[in-house]
Amino acid sequence: MTAPAEATAATDAGKLPVVTGLRAGISSAALSRPWGADVPANHVVVCEVSLSDGRTGTGFGWTPQIGAAAVLALLTTDVRDAVVGLPAHPETVWDTAWKHLHEAGAGGVTTLALSAVDIALWDLRSRAAGLSLADTLGRRRETVPVYGSGVNLHYPLAELVAQAQRWADRGLKAVKIKVGSPDVAVDVERVTAVRETIGPDALLMVDANQRWDLPRAKRALTALEPLDLHWIEEPLPADDVQAHVRLRGDTGVPVAIGENVRTVQGFRDLLVAGACDVVQPNITRVGGITPFLRIAELARAFSVPLYPHLLPDLSAQLACALPLPAMVEDIEDASFAALGLLREPYPMRIEGGSAHLTGAAGHGMHFADAPWESATP
């Protein structure tokens, strides 16, 4: 999908402008449909990277609950110090910065901060070529299917059914709801109601958000399997590879995992072990577009589809360039555009159950508010 870093860095290093500065700030947006009492808002750490030729690019890290201040602190100190002076080549910067920074952790604030720089550099690369991000990566399709999603385990049944009806009315052919109630019978009742609402032909996925242990997951999936689930997402703790292997061997429901896996090596271990049928990296949690693309190539080697986790404003652009067909997740009223975090024109729109790119140069994401807290030194 991109030229190997080793092949391009040597020829580009003497020609590319270098990174001269970085500034960042936190933008927060209240969720019109809170994801629970403890998640009333989403937080985005917006980053601007400056180059020696005067251009700037924008990237971001994202956290729906906690950690934004920690990401900002790392980004405007150690990350900035690691990347200033490097040639503005996304893969070169990512590998150099990762080697320097991973002592602070293999994931979490480290990769969230790195993602902000990496996305900004891909924005710069694409705009320098006068291309959209999808075209820079090698566009393989014009549109990509969208599935409706909701953080809705706390919804009363009537509210959940109403949400499913809204998805059906929008023409979405696939939806995903949360499971993991203390009583498996409650999950069966809720999933049955959604299946009846969307009809037998729509794809129906469920997400347990790591709530189950292995025995409970087996009992729950045995009860839910007659409802024709397209996948079960995060049925078990994300780092328990062997438990996923055992569960996958005991159920006919495909297993999806990845939103809480932070490294290429973590995805490698899942794929080598045969622990999943679908991988779902979150662009910011893995550290940006550069590692996301490496995970995509790894998944292709195992013939496992990759469906990006959340962030449809950016995920749709990457999905149009993925080697295997994909779907994009759209949590109701929670895209950056829907939250008011972006200015028009937006980089993509959803119509007829599919995401359509608008063709803007770069990633096309123009943040409406970026309260810079660390100016370029």
C-alpha positions as CSV (number, residue, x, y, z in Angstrom):
1,M,0.0,0.0,0.0
2,T,3.0,2.3,0.6
3,A,6.6,2.1,-0.4
4,P,8.7,0.3,2.3
5,A,10.4,2.8,4.6
6,E,13.8,1.3,3.9
7,A,13.4,1.9,0.2
8,T,12.3,5.5,0.4
9,A,14.0,6.9,3.4
10,A,17.4,6.9,1.9
11,T,16.4,8.8,-1.2
12,D,14.0,11.1,0.5
13,A,16.0,12.1,3.6
14,G,18.2,14.6,1.7
15,K,15.2,16.1,-0.1
16,L,12.4,16.2,2.3
17,P,11.8,19.2,4.6
18,V,12.3,18.5,8.3
19,V,10.0,18.8,11.3
20,T,10.7,22.1,13.0
21,G,7.9,22.3,15.6
22,L,4.8,20.9,17.1
23,R,1.9,22.3,19.0
24,A,-1.2,20.7,20.4
25,G,-4.4,21.2,22.5
26,I,-7.4,19.3,23.7
27,S,-10.9,19.7,22.1
28,S,-13.8,18.0,23.9
29,A,-17.3,17.5,22.8
30,A,-20.3,16.4,24.8
31,L,-22.1,13.3,23.5
32,S,-25.7,13.8,22.6
33,R,-26.2,10.1,23.4
34,P,-23.8,9.5,26.4
35,W,-22.0,6.2,26.4
36,G,-22.9,5.8,30.0
37,A,-22.8,7.9,33.2
38,D,-19.0,7.8,33.1
39,V,-18.6,8.7,29.4
40,P,-20.5,11.9,28.7
41,A,-18.0,13.3,26.2
42,N,-15.2,12.5,23.8
43,H,-11.8,14.1,23.9
44,V,-9.5,14.8,20.9
45,V,-5.9,15.9,21.3
46,V,-5.3,18.0,18.1
47,C,-1.8,18.3,16.9
48,E,-0.2,20.7,14.4
49,V,3.2,19.7,12.9
50,S,5.4,22.4,11.3
51,L,8.0,21.8,8.6
52,S,11.1,23.7,7.5
53,D,9.3,24.7,4.3
54,G,6.6,26.5,6.2
55,R,3.8,24.0,5.7
56,T,1.8,22.6,8.6
57,G,-0.2,19.3,8.9
58,T,-2.9,18.3,11.4
59,G,-3.2,15.1,13.3
60,F,-5.0,13.8,16.4
61,G,-5.1,11.4,19.3
62,W,-8.6,10.3,20.6
63,T,-9.8,9.2,24.0
64,P,-13.5,8.8,24.9
65,Q,-13.0,8.8,28.7
66,I,-9.6,9.5,30.4
67,G,-6.0,10.3,29.5
68,A,-6.3,13.3,27.2
69,A,-4.1,15.5,29.5
70,A,-1.5,12.8,29.8
71,V,-1.4,12.4,26.0
72,L,-1.0,16.1,25.6
73,A,1.8,16.3,28.1
74,L,3.7,13.5,26.4
75,L,3.1,14.9,22.9
76,T,4.3,18.4,23.7
77,T,7.4,17.2,25.6
78,D,9.1,13.9,24.8
79,V,7.3,13.3,21.4
80,R,8.1,16.8,20.2
81,D,11.7,16.5,21.3
82,A,12.0,13.1,19.5
83,V,10.6,14.3,16.1
84,V,11.9,17.8,15.7
85,G,14.8,17.7,13.2
86,L,13.7,14.5,11.5
87,P,12.8,14.4,7.8
88,A,9.1,14.6,7.3
89,H,8.6,11.0,6.2
90,P,5.8,9.3,8.2
91,E,7.5,5.8,8.4
92,T,10.9,7.2,9.3
93,V,9.5,9.5,12.0
94,W,7.3,6.7,13.4
95,D,10.1,4.2,13.7
96,T,12.6,6.6,15.1
97,A,10.1,8.1,17.6
98,W,8.8,4.6,18.7
99,K,12.4,3.4,19.4
100,H,13.0,6.4,21.5
101,L,9.6,6.5,23.4
102,H,8.4,2.9,23.9
103,E,10.1,2.8,27.3
104,A,7.0,4.9,28.4
105,G,4.8,2.0,27.3
106,A,3.9,-0.2,24.4
107,G,0.5,1.4,24.1
108,G,-1.8,3.9,25.8
109,V,-0.6,7.4,25.9
110,T,2.5,6.6,23.9
111,T,0.7,5.4,20.8
112,L,-2.1,7.9,21.2
113,A,0.5,10.7,21.1
114,L,2.5,9.1,18.2
115,S,-0.8,8.9,16.2
116,A,-1.2,12.6,16.3
117,V,2.2,13.2,14.7
118,D,1.8,10.3,12.2
119,I,-1.6,11.4,11.0
120,A,-0.3,15.0,10.6
121,L,2.6,13.7,8.5
122,W,0.3,11.7,6.2
123,D,-1.8,14.7,5.8
124,L,1.3,16.7,4.7
125,R,2.4,13.9,2.3
126,S,-1.0,13.7,0.6
127,R,-1.4,17.4,0.3
128,A,2.1,17.8,-1.1
129,A,1.1,15.4,-3.9
130,G,-2.3,17.1,-4.4
131,L,-4.1,13.9,-3.5
132,S,-6.6,12.7,-1.0
133,L,-5.3,10.3,1.6
134,A,-7.1,7.4,0.0
135,D,-5.5,8.1,-3.3
136,T,-2.1,8.5,-1.7
137,L,-2.4,5.1,-0.1
138,G,-3.8,3.6,-3.3
139,R,-7.6,3.7,-3.6
140,R,-9.2,0.3,-4.2
141,R,-12.8,1.2,-4.0
142,E,-15.0,4.3,-4.3
143,T,-17.3,3.6,-1.4
144,V,-17.3,1.4,1.7
145,P,-20.3,-0.1,3.6
146,V,-21.2,1.5,6.9
147,Y,-22.6,-0.3,9.9
148,G,-24.7,1.4,12.6
149,S,-23.2,1.0,16.1
150,G,-24.2,2.1,19.6
151,V,-22.9,2.1,23.1
152,N,-26.3,1.0,24.3
153,L,-26.1,-1.6,27.0
154,H,-27.7,0.9,29.4
155,Y,-30.6,1.7,27.0
156,P,-34.0,0.4,28.0
157,L,-35.3,-2.2,25.5
158,A,-37.7,0.3,23.8
159,E,-34.9,2.8,23.3
160,L,-32.6,0.1,21.9
161,V,-35.3,-1.0,19.4
162,A,-35.9,2.7,18.4
163,Q,-32.2,3.0,17.7
164,A,-32.2,-0.1,15.5
165,Q,-35.2,1.3,13.6
166,R,-33.4,4.5,12.9
167,W,-30.5,2.5,11.5
168,A,-32.9,0.5,9.3
169,D,-34.6,3.7,8.2
170,R,-31.2,5.1,7.1
171,G,-30.7,2.1,4.8
172,L,-27.9,0.5,6.8
173,K,-27.5,-3.1,6.0
174,A,-25.5,-4.0,9.2
175,V,-25.7,-3.0,12.8
176,K,-23.9,-3.7,16.1
177,I,-25.2,-3.6,19.7
178,K,-23.7,-4.2,23.1
179,V,-24.2,-7.4,25.1
180,G,-22.9,-8.5,28.5
181,S,-25.9,-8.1,30.8
182,P,-25.6,-10.0,34.1
183,D,-28.4,-12.3,32.9
184,V,-27.8,-14.0,29.6
185,A,-31.6,-14.1,29.0
186,V,-31.6,-10.3,29.0
187,D,-29.0,-10.3,26.2
188,V,-31.1,-12.9,24.2
189,E,-34.2,-10.7,24.6
190,R,-32.5,-7.6,23.4
191,V,-30.6,-9.2,20.5
192,T,-33.9,-10.9,19.4
193,A,-35.7,-7.6,19.5
194,V,-33.1,-5.9,17.3
195,R,-33.0,-8.9,14.9
196,E,-36.8,-8.6,14.5
197,T,-36.5,-4.9,13.9
198,I,-33.8,-5.0,11.2
199,G,-35.0,-8.1,9.5
200,P,-33.4,-11.4,8.6
201,D,-31.2,-10.1,5.8
202,A,-29.3,-7.4,7.7
203,L,-26.0,-8.3,9.3
204,L,-26.2,-8.3,13.1
205,M,-23.0,-8.0,15.3
206,V,-22.7,-8.0,19.1
207,D,-20.0,-6.5,21.3
208,A,-19.3,-7.8,24.8
209,N,-16.5,-5.2,25.5
210,Q,-14.4,-7.9,27.4
211,R,-17.2,-8.5,29.9
212,W,-17.1,-12.3,29.8
213,D,-14.8,-15.1,31.0
214,L,-14.5,-18.2,28.9
215,P,-17.3,-20.3,30.4
216,R,-19.7,-17.4,30.4
217,A,-18.8,-16.6,26.8
218,K,-19.6,-20.1,25.7
219,R,-22.9,-20.1,27.5
220,A,-23.9,-16.7,26.0
221,L,-22.9,-17.6,22.5
222,T,-24.7,-20.9,22.7
223,A,-27.9,-19.0,23.6
224,L,-27.3,-16.2,20.9
225,E,-26.1,-18.4,18.0
226,P,-29.6,-19.0,16.6
227,L,-30.0,-15.3,15.9
228,D,-27.4,-15.5,13.1
229,L,-24.7,-13.3,14.4
230,H,-22.2,-11.9,12.0
231,W,-19.6,-11.7,14.7
232,I,-19.0,-11.5,18.5
233,E,-16.7,-8.7,19.4
234,E,-14.3,-8.7,22.3
235,P,-16.0,-11.5,24.2
236,L,-13.0,-11.9,26.5
237,P,-10.1,-9.8,27.8
238,A,-8.3,-8.6,24.8
239,D,-4.8,-9.8,25.8
240,D,-6.0,-13.4,26.5
241,V,-5.0,-14.9,23.2
242,Q,-5.3,-18.6,24.2
243,A,-8.8,-18.1,25.6
244,H,-9.9,-16.6,22.3
245,V,-8.4,-19.6,20.4
246,R,-10.4,-22.0,22.7
247,L,-13.6,-20.0,22.3
248,R,-13.2,-19.8,18.5
249,G,-12.9,-23.6,18.4
250,D,-16.1,-24.0,20.4
251,T,-18.4,-21.6,18.7
252,G,-19.8,-21.1,15.2
253,V,-19.9,-17.3,15.7
254,P,-17.0,-15.5,14.1
255,V,-14.8,-13.7,16.6
256,A,-13.7,-10.1,16.2
257,I,-11.0,-8.4,18.3
258,G,-8.5,-5.5,18.1
259,E,-9.8,-2.2,19.4
260,N,-7.7,-2.7,22.6
261,V,-4.6,-4.2,20.9
262,R,-2.0,-1.6,20.6
263,T,0.9,-3.0,18.6
264,V,1.6,-4.8,15.3
265,Q,3.1,-7.6,17.3
266,G,-0.1,-7.9,19.3
267,F,-2.0,-8.4,16.1
268,R,0.6,-10.8,14.8
269,D,0.2,-13.0,17.9
270,L,-3.6,-13.1,17.5
271,L,-3.3,-14.0,13.8
272,V,-0.6,-16.7,14.3
273,A,-2.6,-18.3,17.1
274,G,-5.8,-18.4,15.0
275,A,-7.6,-16.4,17.7
276,C,-9.9,-14.3,15.5
277,D,-11.9,-14.0,12.3
278,V,-11.8,-10.2,12.1
279,V,-9.2,-7.7,13.3
280,Q,-10.3,-4.2,14.4
281,P,-7.4,-1.8,15.0
282,N,-8.2,1.7,16.2
283,I,-6.1,4.1,14.2
284,T,-5.1,6.3,17.1
285,R,-4.6,3.5,19.7
286,V,-2.1,1.6,17.5
287,G,-0.2,4.8,16.8
288,G,-1.5,6.2,13.6
289,I,-1.8,5.4,9.9
290,T,1.7,3.9,9.6
291,P,1.2,1.0,12.0
292,F,-2.4,0.7,10.9
293,L,-1.1,-0.1,7.3
294,R,1.3,-2.6,8.6
295,I,-1.5,-4.4,10.5
296,A,-3.6,-4.4,7.3
297,E,-0.8,-6.1,5.3
298,L,-0.3,-8.6,8.1
299,A,-4.0,-9.4,8.2
300,R,-4.0,-9.8,4.4
301,A,-1.3,-12.4,4.7
302,F,-3.7,-14.4,6.9
303,S,-6.7,-13.7,4.7
304,V,-8.4,-12.0,7.7
305,P,-10.5,-8.9,7.0
306,L,-9.7,-5.7,8.8
307,Y,-12.6,-3.4,9.9
308,P,-11.4,-0.2,11.5
309,H,-12.6,0.6,14.9
310,L,-14.7,3.8,15.1
311,L,-13.4,7.2,13.8
312,P,-15.4,7.0,10.6
313,D,-14.2,10.5,9.4
314,L,-10.8,9.0,8.9
315,S,-11.5,5.2,8.9
316,A,-13.6,5.5,5.8
317,Q,-10.7,7.0,3.9
318,L,-8.4,4.2,4.9
319,A,-11.1,1.5,4.3
320,C,-11.3,2.6,0.7
321,A,-7.6,1.7,0.3
322,L,-7.5,-1.5,2.3
323,P,-6.4,-4.7,0.5
324,L,-9.5,-6.7,1.6
325,P,-13.1,-5.4,1.6
326,A,-14.1,-3.7,4.9
327,M,-17.0,-2.0,6.7
328,V,-16.8,1.2,8.7
329,E,-18.3,1.7,12.1
330,D,-20.5,4.7,12.8
331,I,-21.6,5.1,16.4
332,E,-24.9,7.1,16.3
333,D,-24.2,10.8,16.5
334,A,-20.6,10.3,17.6
335,S,-18.5,11.0,14.5
336,F,-16.2,14.0,14.7
337,A,-18.4,15.8,12.3
338,A,-21.6,15.0,14.2
339,L,-19.9,16.1,17.4
340,G,-19.2,19.5,15.9
341,L,-15.4,19.0,16.1
342,L,-14.9,19.5,12.3
343,R,-15.6,22.4,10.0
344,E,-17.2,21.8,6.6
345,P,-16.5,20.5,4.1
346,Y,-16.2,17.1,5.7
347,P,-14.0,14.4,4.3
348,M,-16.8,11.9,3.8
349,R,-20.6,11.6,3.9
350,I,-22.8,8.6,4.6
351,E,-25.6,7.9,2.2
352,G,-27.6,4.8,1.4
353,G,-25.6,2.7,3.9
354,S,-22.2,3.6,2.4
355,A,-19.5,6.1,3.1
356,H,-18.6,8.3,0.1
357,L,-15.4,10.3,0.1
358,T,-15.5,14.0,-0.9
359,G,-12.0,14.0,-2.5
360,A,-10.4,16.7,-0.3
361,A,-6.6,16.8,-0.5
362,G,-4.9,15.2,2.5
363,H,-7.2,13.7,5.1
364,G,-9.6,16.7,4.8
365,M,-10.3,17.0,8.5
366,H,-10.4,20.6,9.5
367,F,-10.8,20.9,13.3
368,A,-13.2,23.7,14.4
369,D,-11.3,24.4,17.6
370,A,-7.7,23.8,18.6
371,P,-6.8,25.5,21.8
372,W,-3.1,25.3,21.5
373,E,-1.4,24.8,24.8
374,S,2.2,24.4,23.7
375,A,3.5,26.8,21.1
376,T,6.4,25.9,18.7
377,P,9.6,26.7,20.6
